[in-house]
Amino acid sequence: MCSAEQASGSLGAMALPAFHLDHAGLKAWLQEKNEGRLQTLWSEADRVRKARVGDAVHLRGLIEVSSHCIRHCLYCGLRGPSQELVRYRMEADEILASAQEAFRLGYGSVVLQAGEDRGLSKEFIAGVVRAIKRDTPLAVTLSLGERDDDDLREWKAAGADRYLLRFETSDPALYKRIHPSLPGVPSDRFAQLHRMRTMGYEIGTGVMVGIPGQTWDTLAADILRFREFDMDMIGVGPFLPSPRTPLGGPDISTFLAPPKEQVPNDELTTLKAVALTRLVCPDANIPSTTALATLDRAQGRELGLMRGANVVMPNVTPVEYRVRYEIYPGKACVNETAAACQGCLEGRIHSLGRKIGKGPGGRYSNAV
């Protein structure tokens, strides 16, 4: 179990007593503005990262296999009601070719991500996973939304290693508002995360920082839920609005929390959340997200890696599909080939004195 006690106690006298990682302490750190104290936070998060998961930065090749989605989430540009999108769904051989490209580039794992697309059948995904496992040594993460247990079991039996399902917010009322359930099918992502762990998946999740309606109390509670569920991989990135969604439209003010309570979707707050997540869950894999790199193209990814992150997810989706997977506009690296992305990332990682991780980079083998 990742915990504040582990984060400090197992590191002995080196740990700083200033880090009270209960709800009140997390909330205070999230709102901290003193540069000196923030430097202490950055240093401690980086030290814990180095001590617990090492200097390796693991690269997970992202394959965006479909932009179809049946959900009506208020924050995502792929939401079902978005009529102007040119949707796509990759063929099995295209997905396999992208995975093989990731392997050739030296990545240890791939992530198959999509909108919640019922056109990606249980049998189709199982066949793709088997093919990737047959032809490469890659670990396979699935990120396909809320699915039936039969699908999840079939995919695990086919060889899937991990499943990524972001819970987005731990506030039930806010979640219900921004992520409406399907008719007759209540949405409970925490329950699915729990069930997937019993099936043998490594589980990943995450939240958006600054989503309209998110308060400082809510974000502190989100970080505590990471600890409670002992998450294996945790993504924390800024909310980037899409103009095709209610949360990116002219009525956004109706969704915001009161000014002093609304969390901003800025880089500084996101980095504080990343650093605190590392302290609360010291063994977890934490990516420096594409959303953070989009917010700050010059150094966003590097700052994430300097504030506790140890994973980067370069995109290996064919460019003709990648430009159509528009969760939010202006996504970083959307027009770059996988090979170009690889060269850029290696240079950025080495400039920090870090190294490229080898192998699948699972939670308990990620210090290679």
Secondary structure as the mmCIF struct_conf table of DSSP 4:
data_model
#
loop_
_struct_conf.conf_type_id
_struct_conf.id
_struct_conf.beg_label_comp_id
_struct_conf.beg_label_asym_id
_struct_conf.beg_label_seq_id
_struct_conf.end_label_comp_id
_struct_conf.end_label_asym_id
_struct_conf.end_label_seq_id
HELX_RH_AL_P HELX_RH_AL_P1 ALA A 4 GLY A 9
TURN_TY1_P TURN_TY1_P1 SER A 10 LEU A 11
HELX_RH_3T_P HELX_RH_3T_P1 GLY A 12 MET A 14
BEND BEND1 ALA A 15 ALA A 15
TURN_TY1_P TURN_TY1_P2 PRO A 17 ALA A 18
BEND BEND2 ASP A 22 ASP A 22
HELX_RH_AL_P HELX_RH_AL_P2 HIS A 23 LEU A 30
TURN_TY1_P TURN_TY1_P3 GLN A 31 GLN A 31
HELX_RH_AL_P HELX_RH_AL_P3 GLU A 35 VAL A 53
BEND BEND3 ASP A 55 ASP A 55
STRN STRN1 ALA A 56 SER A 66
TURN_TY1_P TURN_TY1_P4 LEU A 74 TYR A 75
TURN_TY1_P TURN_TY1_P5 GLY A 77 LEU A 78
TURN_TY1_P TURN_TY1_P6 GLY A 80 PRO A 81
TURN_TY1_P TURN_TY1_P7 GLN A 83 GLU A 84
STRN STRN2 ARG A 89 ARG A 89
HELX_RH_AL_P HELX_RH_AL_P4 ALA A 92 ARG A 104
TURN_TY1_P TURN_TY1_P8 LEU A 105 GLY A 106
BEND BEND4 GLY A 108 GLY A 108
STRN STRN3 SER A 109 ALA A 114
BEND BEND5 GLY A 115 GLU A 116
TURN_TY1_P TURN_TY1_P9 ARG A 118 GLY A 119
BEND BEND6 LEU A 120 LEU A 120
HELX_RH_AL_P HELX_RH_AL_P5 LYS A 122 ASP A 135
STRN STRN4 ALA A 139 SER A 143
BEND BEND7 GLU A 146 GLU A 146
HELX_RH_AL_P HELX_RH_AL_P6 ASP A 149 ALA A 158
TURN_TY1_P TURN_TY1_P10 GLY A 159 GLY A 159
STRN STRN5 ARG A 162 LEU A 164
STRN STRN6 GLU A 168 GLU A 168
BEND BEND8 SER A 170 SER A 170
HELX_RH_AL_P HELX_RH_AL_P7 PRO A 172 ILE A 178
BEND BEND9 HIS A 179 HIS A 179
HELX_LH_PP_P HELX_LH_PP_P1 PRO A 180 SER A 181
STRN STRN7 LEU A 182 LEU A 182
TURN_TY1_P TURN_TY1_P11 PRO A 183 GLY A 184
STRN STRN8 VAL A 185 VAL A 185
HELX_RH_AL_P HELX_RH_AL_P8 ARG A 189 MET A 199
TURN_TY1_P TURN_TY1_P12 GLY A 200 GLY A 200
STRN STRN9 GLU A 202 VAL A 209
TURN_TY1_P TURN_TY1_P13 GLY A 210 GLY A 210
TURN_TY1_P TURN_TY1_P14 PRO A 212 GLY A 213
STRN STRN10 THR A 215 THR A 215
HELX_RH_AL_P HELX_RH_AL_P9 TRP A 216 PHE A 229
TURN_TY1_P TURN_TY1_P15 ASP A 230 ASP A 230
BEND BEND10 ASP A 232 ASP A 232
STRN STRN11 MET A 233 PRO A 238
TURN_TY1_P TURN_TY1_P16 PRO A 243 ARG A 244
BEND BEND11 THR A 245 THR A 245
HELX_RH_3T_P HELX_RH_3T_P2 PRO A 246 GLY A 248
BEND BEND12 GLY A 249 GLY A 249
TURN_TY1_P TURN_TY1_P17 PRO A 250 ASP A 251
HELX_RH_3T_P HELX_RH_3T_P3 ILE A 252 THR A 254
TURN_TY1_P TURN_TY1_P18 PHE A 255 PHE A 255
HELX_LH_PP_P HELX_LH_PP_P2 LEU A 256 PRO A 258
TURN_TY1_P TURN_TY1_P19 PRO A 259 GLU A 261
STRN STRN12 GLN A 262 GLN A 262
HELX_LH_PP_P HELX_LH_PP_P3 VAL A 263 PRO A 264
BEND BEND13 ASP A 266 ASP A 266
HELX_RH_AL_P HELX_RH_AL_P10 GLU A 267 VAL A 280
BEND BEND14 CYS A 281 CYS A 281
TURN_TY1_P TURN_TY1_P20 PRO A 282 ASP A 283
BEND BEND15 ALA A 284 ALA A 284
STRN STRN13 ASN A 285 ASN A 285
STRN STRN14 PRO A 287 PRO A 287
HELX_RH_AL_P HELX_RH_AL_P11 THR A 290 LEU A 295
TURN_TY1_P TURN_TY1_P21 ARG A 297 GLN A 299
HELX_RH_AL_P HELX_RH_AL_P12 GLY A 300 MET A 306
TURN_TY1_P TURN_TY1_P22 ARG A 307 GLY A 308
STRN STRN15 VAL A 311 VAL A 312
STRN STRN16 ASN A 315 ASN A 315
BEND BEND16 THR A 317 THR A 317
HELX_RH_AL_P HELX_RH_AL_P13 VAL A 319 ARG A 322
TURN_TY1_P TURN_TY1_P23 VAL A 323 ARG A 324
BEND BEND17 ILE A 327 TYR A 328
TURN_TY1_P TURN_TY1_P24 PRO A 329 GLY A 330
TURN_TY1_P TURN_TY1_P25 ALA A 332 ASN A 335
BEND BEND18 GLU A 336 GLU A 336
HELX_RH_AL_P HELX_RH_AL_P14 ALA A 338 SER A 351
TURN_TY1_P TURN_TY1_P26 LEU A 352 GLY A 353
STRN STRN17 LYS A 355 ILE A 356
BEND BEND19 GLY A 359 GLY A 359
HELX_RH_3T_P HELX_RH_3T_P4 ARG A 363 SER A 365
TURN_TY1_P TURN_TY1_P27 ASN A 366 ALA A 367
#
